[in-house]
């Protein structure tokens, strides 16, 4: 075992805030903040990854390398519900072949979490008071739920703000405040305060605003850098955004929801891996509820999402709802993405005017 524990983990959206809060309070280890994903991160991931592996693998591998260069010697991975759930062993071997000395702790394997196995793995971090850990785990779960609730309101309304960046600035303030809470009661109090602050921000939102939903692969949806800030681009065009995939759904609601979706869907009756089956049902639901457009995004080589593309195309064709596909990898052009998005927005306005 390594002596001084310096822990690092890949970022995905704003979820590093609750994860860091948990690790900071249950162990005496040092938490290293992963650098923001940049072109350098992607270049490192591409250089050492197999060519046809999915983009999240490359992004997280590049982040691991940057963290190890900063001194990290314990890496934490949360796995995934698709083939990414099997990637930890491959990433670990690549990094060790590069000469790094570290421990990799994969808390979720193949999309499944075993509590006893998690406890056994957490022991590698150092001495932990498990009663204390359970209390902070409860607070962390609540923090994630509160963050996701507020994010729903932000997506629906940030495109109509009267003061530029008012939603963005208030959210950054909220995340700093959440990272310094002292108890669950403190967290709940701050959640209510910030929820009211967001609702008090001045907006000019028409009743008949354009509504666009984003569906697709979970990592590309939840990590803004991976989709070139797609939601912010939509907001600039005064669009109300709906996105169902978040940490709260994936960890606490998905298992029950997917059973319901498979019963209600007219197009898929079995699980296709990751969020593919969910997205087929949601596409049908969104069309039936008169959304102006749907955007499907994924990382390159994401097999489950590739499989459903013909299905959701058929659904949107039936209901005459415009559909836009984006596939992101290291070579995706940000300019090209914005150009296609502008054309999509113009098409939505023309359709609405008719």
Backbone torsions as a table, in degrees:
resi	resn	phi	psi	omega
1	UNK	NA	145.9	178.5
2	UNK	-77.1	147.0	-175.4
3	UNK	-75.8	-75.5	-179.2
4	UNK	-81.0	120.3	-176.8
5	UNK	-90.0	119.8	174.0
6	UNK	-118.5	106.4	-170.0
7	UNK	-96.7	140.2	175.5
8	UNK	-143.0	155.8	178.6
9	UNK	-152.4	152.5	-179.0
10	UNK	-67.3	148.4	175.8
11	UNK	-86.4	149.8	171.4
12	UNK	-148.2	107.1	-175.0
13	UNK	62.7	-136.5	179.9
14	UNK	-100.5	9.9	-173.6
15	UNK	-73.7	-7.4	174.3
16	UNK	-65.5	-23.5	-179.0
17	UNK	-64.8	-55.6	178.5
18	UNK	-66.6	-35.0	-179.3
19	UNK	-66.5	-43.6	177.9
20	UNK	-64.1	-39.8	178.3
21	UNK	-57.9	-44.8	-179.2
22	UNK	-63.9	-52.2	-177.0
23	UNK	-63.0	-37.1	-179.1
24	UNK	-64.7	-32.6	-174.0
25	UNK	-95.1	-14.0	-178.5
26	UNK	-106.9	-6.7	-179.3
27	UNK	-140.1	164.6	177.6
28	UNK	-98.2	15.0	-179.3
29	UNK	-79.5	162.9	177.3
30	UNK	-91.4	130.8	179.6
31	UNK	-99.0	122.4	177.8
32	UNK	-95.9	124.3	177.5
33	UNK	-72.0	124.0	176.9
34	UNK	-65.9	136.6	177.4
35	UNK	-61.7	152.2	173.8
36	UNK	-59.8	146.3	179.8
37	UNK	-67.6	129.8	179.9
38	UNK	-132.7	-177.8	176.2
39	UNK	-61.2	-32.5	177.8
40	UNK	-64.6	-41.6	178.4
41	UNK	-58.6	-46.3	-178.6
42	UNK	-66.0	-39.9	-179.5
43	UNK	-62.9	-41.9	178.2
44	UNK	-64.3	-45.1	179.8
45	UNK	-62.4	-42.1	178.6
46	UNK	-64.5	-39.9	-174.9
47	UNK	-62.1	-37.1	-172.1
48	UNK	-110.9	4.8	-179.7
49	UNK	-98.5	153.2	170.7
50	UNK	-59.2	148.4	-170.5
51	UNK	-60.9	-43.5	-171.5
52	UNK	-101.4	21.0	176.3
53	UNK	-78.3	159.1	-176.0
54	UNK	-71.4	157.7	-175.2
55	UNK	-61.2	-40.7	177.7
56	UNK	-56.1	-35.3	176.3
57	UNK	-58.6	-44.5	-177.3
58	UNK	-69.3	-41.9	-179.9
59	UNK	-62.6	-46.2	-177.3
60	UNK	-71.0	-35.5	177.2
61	UNK	-63.8	-43.4	177.3
62	UNK	-61.1	-39.5	178.1
63	UNK	-65.2	-41.2	177.9
64	UNK	-58.6	-44.1	-179.3
65	UNK	-61.6	-43.7	178.9
66	UNK	-63.9	-38.5	178.5
67	UNK	-67.6	-41.5	178.4
68	UNK	-63.9	-36.4	176.9
69	UNK	-66.5	-24.7	177.9
70	UNK	-84.6	-3.7	176.3
71	UNK	112.2	-1.1	-179.4
72	UNK	-61.8	141.0	174.7
73	UNK	-129.7	3.4	171.4
74	UNK	-131.1	119.6	179.2
75	UNK	-110.3	137.0	-179.6
76	UNK	-115.7	133.7	177.2
77	UNK	-127.6	143.0	-179.1
78	UNK	-103.3	7.9	174.8
79	UNK	65.3	-150.3	-178.9
80	UNK	-178.0	170.2	-176.8
81	UNK	-92.4	5.5	178.6
82	UNK	-123.2	-154.6	-178.2
83	UNK	-64.9	-18.3	176.5
84	UNK	-61.5	-25.0	177.4
85	UNK	-65.1	-14.4	-179.9
86	UNK	-105.2	5.2	-170.6
87	UNK	-85.7	-14.0	-172.9
88	UNK	-60.3	-39.6	-179.3
89	UNK	-64.4	-39.8	-180.0
90	UNK	-68.7	-43.3	177.9
91	UNK	-62.5	-42.0	179.3
92	UNK	-60.5	-43.6	-178.8
93	UNK	-67.0	-39.6	178.0
94	UNK	-60.5	-46.0	-177.6
95	UNK	-67.3	-37.6	179.1
96	UNK	-72.2	-32.5	174.7
97	UNK	-65.6	-25.8	177.2
98	UNK	-80.8	-4.8	174.8
99	UNK	98.6	8.7	-179.0
100	UNK	-83.9	142.7	178.5
101	UNK	-108.9	115.2	-174.0
102	UNK	-164.2	170.6	171.4
103	UNK	-114.3	132.1	175.4
104	UNK	-108.8	124.4	-179.6
105	UNK	-111.9	112.0	178.6
106	UNK	-100.8	107.2	-174.5
107	UNK	-78.8	-22.2	179.9
108	UNK	-130.7	125.8	-179.4
109	UNK	-116.9	128.8	178.8
110	UNK	54.6	35.1	176.6
111	UNK	79.6	6.6	-178.1
112	UNK	-122.8	141.5	179.3
113	UNK	-116.9	125.9	175.7
114	UNK	-107.4	119.0	-172.3
115	UNK	-59.4	-45.2	-179.3
116	UNK	-62.9	-38.2	179.4
117	UNK	-67.7	-38.0	178.3
118	UNK	-63.2	-44.9	178.4
119	UNK	-59.3	-42.8	179.8
120	UNK	-62.5	-40.6	-179.3
121	UNK	-72.6	-36.9	-179.3
122	UNK	-63.8	-27.5	178.6
123	UNK	-59.0	-24.6	179.4
124	UNK	-67.4	-21.8	-179.4
125	UNK	-70.2	-35.4	-178.9
126	UNK	146.7	-165.5	-179.2
127	UNK	-70.4	129.4	-177.7
128	UNK	-136.2	132.9	171.9
129	UNK	-84.4	110.6	-170.2
130	UNK	-73.1	-28.0	174.5
131	UNK	-66.8	-41.6	176.6
132	UNK	-65.7	-38.6	-179.3
133	UNK	-63.8	-40.0	178.9
134	UNK	-63.2	-39.4	179.4
135	UNK	-64.1	-45.2	-179.5
136	UNK	-72.6	-29.0	175.2
137	UNK	-64.4	-41.1	176.9
138	UNK	-59.8	-45.9	179.4
139	UNK	-62.3	-41.6	-178.8
140	UNK	-63.1	-44.0	178.2
141	UNK	-60.3	-44.2	178.7
142	UNK	-63.6	-38.3	179.4
143	UNK	-62.0	-43.5	178.4
144	UNK	-61.2	-44.8	179.3
145	UNK	-61.7	-43.6	180.0
146	UNK	-65.0	-42.7	178.6
147	UNK	-59.6	-43.1	-178.2
148	UNK	-69.0	-35.4	177.3
149	UNK	-63.4	-44.5	179.8
150	UNK	-67.2	-37.0	178.9
151	UNK	-61.6	-34.4	177.5
152	UNK	-60.2	-45.6	179.3
153	UNK	-65.4	-40.0	-179.3
154	UNK	-61.8	-46.2	-177.9
155	UNK	-62.4	-39.0	-177.3
156	UNK	-70.5	-22.8	-169.2
157	UNK	-126.1	-13.5	-172.9
158	UNK	-66.5	-21.2	179.2
159	UNK	-74.1	-6.1	-175.2
160	UNK	-119.9	15.5	-178.9
161	UNK	-65.2	143.7	178.5
162	UNK	-88.3	-27.5	176.4
163	UNK	-107.2	120.9	-175.2
164	UNK	-56.8	133.6	177.1
165	UNK	65.2	17.1	-179.8
166	UNK	-64.2	-39.8	178.6
167	UNK	-68.9	-44.8	-179.4
168	UNK	-61.0	-46.2	-177.9
169	UNK	-66.2	-40.3	179.9
170	UNK	-68.1	-35.3	178.6
171	UNK	-66.6	-41.9	177.4
172	UNK	-60.7	-40.3	176.9
173	UNK	-63.2	-42.0	-179.9
174	UNK	-62.6	-43.2	-178.4
175	UNK	-64.0	-38.5	176.1
176	UNK	-63.8	-42.5	179.8
177	UNK	-64.5	-43.4	178.8
178	UNK	-62.0	-37.0	-177.3
179	UNK	-67.9	-14.7	-177.2
180	UNK	-113.8	18.1	-178.9
181	UNK	-71.4	155.9	-175.1
182	UNK	-109.3	-16.1	-177.5
183	UNK	-162.6	172.6	177.5
184	UNK	-65.6	-39.2	179.0
185	UNK	-62.6	-37.9	177.1
186	UNK	-64.7	-42.2	178.4
187	UNK	-62.5	-47.0	-178.6
188	UNK	-61.5	-41.6	179.2
189	UNK	-61.7	-45.0	-178.8
190	UNK	-70.1	-34.1	176.6
191	UNK	-60.3	-47.6	179.7
192	UNK	-62.8	-40.8	179.3
193	UNK	-60.9	-48.1	-176.0
194	UNK	-74.5	-32.1	176.0
195	UNK	-61.7	-43.2	177.2
196	UNK	-66.0	-35.7	178.2
197	UNK	-64.5	-41.6	178.7
198	UNK	-64.3	-40.7	-178.8
199	UNK	-70.4	-20.3	179.4
200	UNK	-88.2	-7.7	177.2
201	UNK	-64.7	140.8	-177.0
202	UNK	-74.8	127.2	177.4
203	UNK	-134.9	159.0	175.8
204	UNK	-126.5	81.8	-173.2
205	UNK	-110.0	112.4	178.8
206	UNK	-71.3	153.2	-179.7
207	UNK	-65.2	-27.9	-176.9
208	UNK	-105.6	33.8	-178.9
209	UNK	-64.2	157.1	176.6
210	UNK	-68.2	135.7	178.9
211	UNK	-118.2	124.4	179.8
212	UNK	-126.9	136.2	177.9
213	UNK	-109.0	145.9	177.5
214	UNK	-114.6	124.2	175.8
215	UNK	-126.1	166.8	176.5
216	UNK	141.2	-156.6	-174.6
217	UNK	-74.4	136.6	-166.8
218	UNK	-62.1	-43.6	-176.7
219	UNK	-66.4	-46.1	-177.9
220	UNK	-64.9	-31.8	178.3
221	UNK	-72.7	-42.2	-170.0
222	UNK	-90.1	-16.0	177.8
223	UNK	-103.7	106.4	-175.0
224	UNK	-56.3	-35.9	-179.3
225	UNK	-64.4	-33.0	-177.5
226	UNK	-69.7	-20.9	178.8
227	UNK	-118.2	19.1	177.4
228	UNK	55.5	42.7	176.1
229	UNK	55.5	47.8	-176.7
230	UNK	-57.9	-43.4	-177.9
231	UNK	-64.1	-40.3	178.3
232	UNK	-64.0	-38.1	178.3
233	UNK	-64.8	-41.7	177.5
234	UNK	-63.7	-41.0	-178.9
235	UNK	-62.1	-34.3	179.2
236	UNK	-62.8	-22.5	178.7
237	UNK	-97.0	17.9	177.4
238	UNK	56.9	57.8	179.1
239	UNK	-118.8	137.8	172.5
240	UNK	-85.8	126.5	-170.3
241	UNK	-108.8	136.5	173.6
242	UNK	-119.1	131.8	175.9
243	UNK	-146.7	122.2	-175.1
244	UNK	-89.5	-30.4	-173.8
245	UNK	-75.1	117.8	173.8
246	UNK	-152.8	178.2	-175.8
247	UNK	-65.1	-38.7	179.7
248	UNK	-59.9	-44.7	179.3
249	UNK	-65.9	-47.6	-174.4
250	UNK	-64.6	-38.7	-174.8
251	UNK	-87.1	-32.7	-168.9
252	UNK	-123.6	-14.2	-174.4
253	UNK	-121.0	-24.1	-170.9
254	UNK	-60.8	-43.7	-174.5
255	UNK	-57.9	-43.6	179.6
256	UNK	-76.9	-38.3	-176.0
257	UNK	-64.4	-39.1	-175.7
258	UNK	-64.6	-32.2	177.1
259	UNK	-64.3	-40.9	177.5
260	UNK	-66.0	-44.5	-177.8
261	UNK	-60.5	-42.0	-177.3
262	UNK	-66.5	-29.3	177.4
263	UNK	-75.4	-37.5	-174.6
264	UNK	-86.0	-26.8	-175.2
265	UNK	-68.8	140.4	175.9
266	UNK	-92.6	-2.8	-171.0
267	UNK	-120.4	-17.8	179.9
268	UNK	-145.4	134.5	-176.8
269	UNK	-124.6	11.9	178.5
270	UNK	-147.3	164.1	-177.8
271	UNK	-79.3	130.5	-176.4
272	UNK	-104.8	4.7	-179.7
273	UNK	98.0	146.7	179.7
274	UNK	50.6	-128.3	-177.9
275	UNK	-108.3	17.7	-174.2
276	UNK	-61.9	-48.8	-179.1
277	UNK	-63.7	-39.8	177.6
278	UNK	-57.8	-44.3	-174.8
279	UNK	-69.3	-31.7	175.8
280	UNK	-63.9	-48.1	179.4
281	UNK	-63.0	-43.6	-178.1
282	UNK	-63.7	-37.9	178.0
283	UNK	-59.0	-46.1	178.3
284	UNK	-63.2	-44.1	179.7
285	UNK	-61.2	-45.2	-178.5
286	UNK	-64.6	-40.2	177.6
287	UNK	-63.3	-41.6	-179.1
288	UNK	-67.9	-24.7	-178.3
289	UNK	-101.9	23.6	165.6
290	UNK	62.0	43.4	171.0
291	UNK	-74.3	147.6	-177.5
292	UNK	-73.8	-31.6	-179.0
293	UNK	-162.5	160.1	178.6
294	UNK	-129.8	135.5	176.1
295	UNK	-116.1	123.8	177.9
296	UNK	-105.7	122.5	-179.6
297	UNK	-124.3	149.3	179.4
298	UNK	-157.6	164.9	170.2
299	UNK	-83.8	156.2	177.6
300	UNK	-61.0	144.9	177.8
301	UNK	67.5	20.2	175.6
302	UNK	-81.7	98.6	-171.0
303	UNK	-59.6	-47.6	-179.3
304	UNK	-59.2	-41.6	-177.8
305	UNK	-72.7	-32.7	174.8
306	UNK	-61.4	-39.1	-176.4
307	UNK	-65.5	-30.1	-175.8
308	UNK	-92.5	-6.8	-177.1
309	UNK	-57.4	-44.2	177.2
310	UNK	-64.6	-31.8	-177.6
311	UNK	-69.5	-48.7	-178.0
312	UNK	-71.5	-25.8	173.2
313	UNK	-63.7	-42.0	178.4
314	UNK	-64.1	-42.3	-178.9
315	UNK	-63.6	-49.3	-178.7
316	UNK	-65.3	-33.5	176.2
317	UNK	-64.6	-40.4	179.5
318	UNK	-61.9	-42.8	-176.6
319	UNK	-93.7	0.0	-180.0
320	UNK	57.5	44.6	176.8
321	UNK	-106.0	123.0	179.5
322	UNK	-57.9	137.8	-177.7
323	UNK	-129.5	134.4	180.0
324	UNK	-125.4	129.1	178.3
325	UNK	-102.2	136.3	170.4
326	UNK	-128.4	132.3	173.8
327	UNK	-121.2	120.2	-172.1
328	UNK	-107.5	135.2	169.5
329	UNK	-149.5	-171.2	-175.5
330	UNK	-64.5	-21.5	-176.3
331	UNK	-101.5	3.4	179.3
332	UNK	-65.7	134.9	179.8
333	UNK	-86.2	123.0	177.2
334	UNK	-64.8	-38.1	178.4
335	UNK	-63.2	-43.4	178.7
336	UNK	-62.2	-40.0	178.5
337	UNK	-62.0	-45.8	-178.6
338	UNK	-66.2	-36.2	179.2
339	UNK	-65.1	-44.7	178.7
340	UNK	-65.3	-36.5	-179.8
341	UNK	-67.2	-40.1	177.3
342	UNK	-62.9	-42.2	178.9
343	UNK	-64.8	-39.0	178.2
344	UNK	-63.4	-44.1	178.9
345	UNK	-62.2	-43.3	178.1
346	UNK	-61.5	-38.9	179.2
347	UNK	-65.1	-39.8	178.5
348	UNK	-62.8	-42.2	179.2
349	UNK	-64.9	-41.5	178.9
350	UNK	-63.6	-43.3	179.6
351	UNK	-63.1	-42.5	179.7
352	UNK	-64.2	-41.7	-179.0
353	UNK	-64.9	-31.8	176.4
354	UNK	-67.2	NA	NA
